[in-house]
Amino acid sequence: MKAFDHLPSAVLVLDSDLRLLSWNRTARSMFGPASAYMADGATLNGFLQAMVDYEFVELGDMTGDAWIAEAVAAHVPRNTFDRQLADGRTLRVRVTPSGDGLVAVYNDVTDLHHRDIDLETSRQRLSRMNEIGVALTGEKDLNRLLEMIMLEAKTLCRADGGTIYLKREDEPEPVFVENKRIDRRTGGDRRIHDRRTQSAGPPDGTAERRHTADRRDGVDRRRPLEQLEFAILVNDTLNIAMGGTSGQKITLPNLMIYDPETGEPNEKNVASYAALTGEAINIPDAYDADGFDFSGTRKFDEMNSYRSKSFLTVPLKDRKDEVIGVLQLINAHDEEGAVVAFDPALQSDVESLASQAAVSLDNNLLLLGQRKLFESLMQVMANAIDRKSPYTGGHCSRVPALTEMLAQAACNATDGPLRTFSMDQEQTFALHVAGWLHDIGKVTTPEYVMDKSTKLETIHDRIVEVETRFAAAKRDAEIEYLRAAMEDGSDKESLEAAFRAKVAEFDEDLMFLQLANVGGEFMAHDKKERVNVIAAKTWRDAGGRSTPLLSEEEVYNLCIERGTLTGEERKVITDHMEITIEMLEQLPFPKSLRRVPEFAGGHHEKMDGSGYPRGLTRDQMSIPARIMAIADIFEALTAADRPYKQGKTISESIRIMTFMRKDGHIDPELFDLFIESGVYREYGERFLNPDQIDEIDVDAVLGRKAS
């Protein structure tokens, strides 16, 4: 064995009976006192027992070496396994058959083993971080995302609790100044000598706030009021879970990143300091921390019989390296459950998690911001349409509310034909969007058509022009009468009687035209004939030309049978639906919103196919589109903010809609649900005047016999 003495490995040569034949010098030094049992003919078991006696290995570890014999018996060419020694070392044993016996080579691989453990631990941590990253990326709900971030961070450090803050910036309104400070408490002003100015505060001035000012171009551009808002707060020991999906609102005041009185950065609070500097702060014991104010923490501990000790505060930075929030963990625990400082090694994991979380959070906030912007834009558009015409009032804002009420009732149905109907979150939002944009085509409808309250109205009501002509005609009659009366031998009484009769006829004709101009449910044929008779009468214009009292266009308008719109104008009104569909189909909606044009474009369709713009039947319309049709009708009937009519009561509106159901104009199943679920009453309580809310006989409306 001298040939093996130079090797760093311990070499044992055994015969077929596992008796020691020889060993090298390294074996004696590696096995310490147990090497005294190395003698020719000594058995392997005796040698192992010596190792146990000298506490070199645990007794249970002998079973690992026992399979050396099995390896030989099975003629396995080579086997390798690791032996963990009692002193913490790791020996790697390599067994190789040699003739009738075998050779066992022992190497001290303690360092390698530790590296393997570290690598495996790192691999597991990396794998877990990847899993967390995938989970964070896939979560679209902000509250669930925040809870996931908190749970994973707490788990990494075995923390007892924590807080997630989100950064807010409230933009102050610009104040125009001329090198002086406005004293909002007194209404006066005083000269200033610094770059700070005041913002409006409460009447007593106790909370007057100042912001860094930049007065270029005479505009006070104050620093945004930056705050950290509590988004989620948890503590396992105190059984606290607020924010997120808990349903418990956090009532704690926001943390000011800048002092509201001086405008100086708030570096005394550890969370605001992390937001200001972008640095992570690891505090072993808050009660011994220098540089930070933990007085609020002490008060909290006193009130709750708690001891806040270790803190790990990590900023959440987006892809632009800007802080969008702060993650704060409290009271790390060791394996025995004792509160300890946060392990710096685990801190790096938390910072890595915070980085991934910030990206996911930023994406989530960006999506929420885009959605908020999109909703604001469509609501601005809808409100603009409502403001464009007083005749539509708040129609564009009330229809989506009623649509969503009825859609929710349909989703809640547990029996009947709608029991299988459901809408997921994306479909619900698509219907919400469709409700707000259902009349967007009206933006192209001329106001004089949309608001046409009389038959002769265009930009103005042309009945005024007709009245002027009648006044001129009466003037002509008076002149004619006076001229005739001045002639010798004239019969003045007869002339005056004829004149007064003619004036009375003009007055009656004008009164008739004024009434006809208002419009109504139906204009009889004899009234149309009278319009034509009146139109044939003449008056003299400024040039002395004899001209008909009514133009052909005026006759055409005054003979409108129903309402105030001509066929052409009614086409302009109904075209708003085609335009609505065209406009919505031009928008690059994402897949989840691609049915918005269909939902919005069907609210004037009728179940029997007699509606517009496309004459769709019930089977050709989706349930959401049919829902919106009912909502549009009920809102229009009950609307009380339109100058041309009073809002109908609930009972009057339901009576009209009952006939519409009977005539095949609205979906009967949805109308029954509208009544049975009480959606009509819920809408009335939210949007109608008290005098419009009355009772209806539900059984009679639904065609049921009263029980």
HELIX and SHEET records of a PDB file:
HELIX    1   1 LYS A    2  PHE A    4  5                                   3    
HELIX    2   2 ARG A   25  MET A   30  1                                   6    
HELIX    3   3 GLY A   32  TYR A   37  5                                   6    
HELIX    4   4 LEU A   44  ASP A   53  1                                  10    
HELIX    5   5 LEU A   59  ASP A   61  5                                   3    
HELIX    6   6 MET A   62  ALA A   73  1                                  12    
HELIX    7   7 THR A  110  GLY A  138  1                                  29    
HELIX    8   8 LEU A  142  CYS A  157  1                                  16    
HELIX    9   9 ARG A  216  GLY A  218  5                                   3    
HELIX   10  10 VAL A  270  THR A  277  1                                   8    
HELIX   11  11 ALA A  286  ASP A  288  5                                   3    
HELIX   12  12 SER A  295  ASN A  304  1                                  10    
HELIX   13  13 PRO A  344  LYS A  388  1                                  45    
HELIX   14  14 HIS A  395  ASN A  412  1                                  18    
HELIX   15  15 GLN A  425  LEU A  437  1                                  13    
HELIX   16  16 ILE A  440  THR A  444  5                                   5    
HELIX   17  17 GLU A  447  MET A  450  1                                   4    
HELIX   18  18 ILE A  463  MET A  486  1                                  24    
HELIX   19  19 LYS A  492  VAL A  518  1                                  27    
HELIX   20  20 HIS A  525  ALA A  536  1                                  12    
HELIX   21  21 GLU A  552  LEU A  558  1                                   7    
HELIX   22  22 GLY A  567  GLN A  586  1                                  20    
HELIX   23  23 LYS A  591  LEU A  593  5                                   3    
HELIX   24  24 VAL A  596  ALA A  600  1                                   5    
HELIX   25  25 ARG A  618  GLN A  620  5                                   3    
HELIX   26  26 ILE A  623  THR A  638  1                                  16    
HELIX   27  27 ILE A  650  LYS A  662  1                                  13    
HELIX   28  28 PRO A  668  GLU A  676  1                                   9    
HELIX   29  29 VAL A  679  PHE A  687  1                                   9    
HELIX   30  30 PRO A  690  GLN A  692  5                                   3    
HELIX   31  31 VAL A  698  VAL A  701  1                                   4    
SHEET    1   A 5 LEU A  20  TRP A  23  0                                        
SHEET    2   A 5 ALA A  10  LEU A  14 -1                                        
SHEET    3   A 5 GLY A 101  ASP A 108 -1                                        
SHEET    4   A 5 THR A  90  SER A  98 -1                                        
SHEET    5   A 5 ASN A  79  GLN A  84 -1                                        
SHEET    1   B 6 ILE A 240  GLY A 243  0                                        
SHEET    2   B 6 LEU A 225  ASN A 235 -1                                        
SHEET    3   B 6 ALA A 159  ASP A 170 -1                                        
SHEET    4   B 6 VAL A 323  HIS A 333 -1                                        
SHEET    5   B 6 PHE A 311  LYS A 317 -1                                        
SHEET    6   B 6 ILE A 281  ILE A 283 -1                                        
SHEET    1   C 5 ILE A 240  GLY A 243  0                                        
SHEET    2   C 5 LEU A 225  ASN A 235 -1                                        
SHEET    3   C 5 ALA A 159  ASP A 170 -1                                        
SHEET    4   C 5 VAL A 323  HIS A 333 -1                                        
SHEET    5   C 5 VAL A 339  VAL A 340 -1                                        
SHEET    1   D 2 VAL A 175  PHE A 176  0                                        
SHEET    2   D 2 VAL A 219  ASP A 220 -1                                        
SHEET    1   E 2 LYS A 180  ILE A 182  0                                        
SHEET    2   E 2 ASP A 189  ARG A 191 -1                                        
SHEET    1   F 2 ARG A 196  SER A 199  0                                        
SHEET    2   F 2 ARG A 209  THR A 212 -1                                        
SHEET    1   G 3 ILE A 240  GLY A 243  0                                        
SHEET    2   G 3 LEU A 225  ASN A 235 -1                                        
SHEET    3   G 3 LEU A 255  MET A 256 -1                                        
SHEET    1   H 2 THR A 538  ARG A 540  0                                        
SHEET    2   H 2 SER A 546  PRO A 548 -1                                        
END                                                                             
